[in-house]
Amino acid sequence: MNYKMKHIVLITDCRDVASEQIKGRLSKLLGEKNIDYKVYNAFTPAFQITNGMFLAKLLFDEVPNGKDTLYLAILNPLKEKPKRIFGRLENGSYFVGADTGIFSLIFKESNIQEVWETINLGHYPFGGLHVHSVAAAKLLTGENFEKVGNKLKLEI
């Protein structure tokens, strides 16, 4: 068996029980598949996308990238509901979050290989927990992208 630890970079402004809920959901879903993982917390002040961009980039430079790494952004200061996206970078790492620009600096370092929109499961007051965390776990467990969302056209 070829075992590898999964790495999750959590970029969030959730500092209370919400961050523990996110980690708990990941633990539950990944534990069901006997997958070990490490979470790297990148806490940003509330609703600060720019801070989140820089924190994501700082950890991008340090965390081992590739198919065992996922960047999970749960931070949305926008009044409208942007697309919930996920995909893969050219270096093999995954990303999951709202289309707010939070991954912009990472995308400059490793271009987007493919991007998808998460299947709309309806409205959730805490989409980071009920949609993003679930999508992240599915990607890290090898779920086919087609079961998680719909492919988007890359616009460069």
C-alpha positions as CSV (number, residue, x, y, z in Angstrom):
1,M,0.0,0.0,0.0
2,N,1.4,3.4,-1.0
3,Y,0.4,5.6,1.9
4,K,0.6,9.4,1.8
5,M,-0.6,12.0,4.3
6,K,-3.1,14.5,2.9
7,H,-2.5,18.2,3.5
8,I,-5.4,20.6,3.8
9,V,-4.7,24.4,3.9
10,L,-7.7,25.9,5.5
11,I,-8.0,29.6,4.8
12,T,-10.8,31.0,6.9
13,D,-12.1,33.8,9.1
14,C,-13.9,31.2,11.2
15,R,-12.2,31.3,14.6
16,D,-14.8,30.0,16.9
17,V,-16.7,26.7,17.0
18,A,-17.2,27.1,13.2
19,S,-13.6,26.2,12.4
20,E,-13.9,23.2,14.7
21,Q,-17.1,22.2,12.8
22,I,-15.2,22.4,9.5
23,K,-12.3,20.2,10.9
24,G,-14.9,17.8,12.4
25,R,-16.7,17.4,9.1
26,L,-13.4,16.7,7.3
27,S,-12.4,14.3,10.0
28,K,-15.7,12.4,9.8
29,L,-15.7,12.2,5.9
30,L,-12.0,11.4,5.6
31,G,-12.0,9.0,8.5
32,E,-14.7,6.9,6.9
33,K,-12.2,6.3,4.1
34,N,-9.3,5.7,6.6
35,I,-7.4,8.7,5.3
36,D,-5.0,10.6,7.5
37,Y,-4.5,14.3,7.0
38,K,-3.0,17.4,8.5
39,V,-4.8,20.8,8.5
40,Y,-2.7,24.0,8.2
41,N,-4.8,26.9,9.6
42,A,-4.6,30.2,7.9
43,F,-6.8,32.5,10.0
44,T,-7.6,35.9,8.6
45,P,-9.6,38.8,10.1
46,A,-13.3,38.6,9.3
47,F,-14.2,39.1,5.7
48,Q,-10.7,39.9,4.5
49,I,-10.2,38.3,1.1
50,T,-6.9,40.2,0.5
51,N,-5.4,38.8,3.8
52,G,-6.7,35.4,2.8
53,M,-4.9,35.6,-0.5
54,F,-1.6,36.4,1.1
55,L,-2.0,33.7,3.8
56,A,-2.8,31.1,1.1
57,K,0.3,32.2,-0.9
58,L,2.6,32.0,2.2
59,L,1.4,28.4,2.9
60,F,1.6,27.5,-0.8
61,D,5.3,28.3,-0.6
62,E,5.8,25.9,2.4
63,V,3.3,23.0,2.1
64,P,4.2,20.1,-0.1
65,N,2.1,20.6,-3.2
66,G,0.7,17.9,-5.5
67,K,-2.3,15.5,-5.6
68,D,-2.2,15.1,-1.8
69,T,-2.7,18.8,-1.0
70,L,-5.9,20.8,-1.1
71,Y,-6.5,24.6,-0.5
72,L,-9.9,25.1,1.2
73,A,-11.1,28.7,1.4
74,I,-14.1,29.4,3.7
75,L,-14.4,33.2,3.6
76,N,-16.9,35.2,1.7
77,P,-17.4,38.9,2.4
78,L,-19.6,39.5,-0.7
79,K,-23.3,40.3,-0.5
80,E,-24.0,38.2,-3.6
81,K,-23.4,34.5,-3.7
82,P,-20.4,33.8,-6.0
83,K,-20.0,30.4,-7.7
84,R,-18.7,27.6,-5.5
85,I,-15.7,26.4,-7.4
86,F,-13.1,23.6,-7.2
87,G,-10.4,22.3,-9.4
88,R,-6.9,21.3,-9.9
89,L,-3.7,23.3,-10.4
90,E,-0.9,22.4,-12.8
91,N,1.2,21.2,-9.9
92,G,-1.6,18.7,-9.0
93,S,-2.9,20.4,-5.9
94,Y,-6.7,20.9,-5.5
95,F,-8.6,24.1,-4.5
96,V,-12.1,24.5,-3.1
97,G,-14.0,27.7,-2.3
98,A,-16.1,30.6,-3.4
99,D,-15.1,32.4,-6.6
100,T,-14.0,35.6,-4.7
101,G,-10.4,35.9,-6.0
102,I,-8.9,34.4,-2.8
103,F,-6.8,31.9,-4.8
104,S,-5.4,34.6,-7.2
105,L,-1.8,34.6,-5.9
106,I,-1.7,30.8,-6.0
107,F,-3.1,30.8,-9.5
108,K,-0.1,33.0,-10.6
109,E,2.3,30.4,-9.2
110,S,0.6,27.3,-10.6
111,N,-1.9,27.8,-13.4
112,I,-5.3,26.3,-13.2
113,Q,-5.5,23.0,-15.0
114,E,-9.2,22.7,-14.7
115,V,-12.1,24.4,-12.8
116,W,-15.5,23.2,-11.9
117,E,-18.6,24.6,-10.2
118,T,-19.9,22.6,-7.3
119,I,-23.3,21.0,-7.8
120,N,-25.9,23.3,-6.3
121,L,-27.4,21.5,-3.4
122,G,-29.7,24.4,-2.4
123,H,-29.1,27.2,0.1
124,Y,-27.1,26.5,3.2
125,P,-26.5,29.2,5.8
126,F,-22.9,27.8,6.4
127,G,-21.9,26.6,2.9
128,G,-18.3,26.3,3.9
129,L,-19.3,23.4,6.2
130,H,-22.1,21.8,4.2
131,V,-20.8,22.3,0.6
132,H,-17.0,23.3,0.5
133,S,-15.9,20.8,3.2
134,V,-17.8,18.0,1.6
135,A,-16.4,18.8,-1.8
136,A,-12.9,18.9,-0.3
137,A,-13.3,15.5,1.3
138,K,-14.6,14.0,-1.9
139,L,-11.6,15.3,-3.9
140,L,-9.1,14.0,-1.4
141,T,-10.8,10.6,-1.4
142,G,-10.5,10.3,-5.2
143,E,-14.1,11.0,-6.1
144,N,-14.6,11.8,-9.8
145,F,-15.0,15.5,-10.5
146,E,-18.2,14.8,-12.4
147,K,-19.9,13.6,-9.3
148,V,-18.9,16.8,-7.4
149,G,-19.7,19.5,-10.0
150,N,-20.0,20.7,-13.5
151,K,-16.9,21.7,-15.6
152,L,-16.5,25.4,-16.4
153,K,-14.7,26.8,-19.4
154,L,-11.3,28.4,-18.4
155,E,-11.2,32.0,-19.3
156,I,-7.7,33.5,-19.3
